[in-house]
Amino acid sequence: MTRKDYEMIAKGIHATLYMHSHTQEAYYKLFVMTVEHLAAAFEYDNPRFNRAKFMEACGVQNCTQEV
């Protein structure tokens, strides 16, 4: 996969973050787990994959709720 693919996926994931209330702890935990599993798969696929950048692009870094 290419950087363009990763960016497209992150944009789609980030869009789903704000479709639900951040007060729904179970939803947020599932959201973070999904992003983390995708990041792990992308790291396996591409050693140069930037996990932190992807997590931030998905919106995980911008959330204030604890997991």
HELIX and SHEET records of a PDB file:
HELIX    1   1 ARG A    3  LEU A   17  1                                  15    
HELIX    2   2 GLU A   25  ASP A   45  1                                  21    
HELIX    3   3 ARG A   51  CYS A   58  1                                   8    
END                                                                             
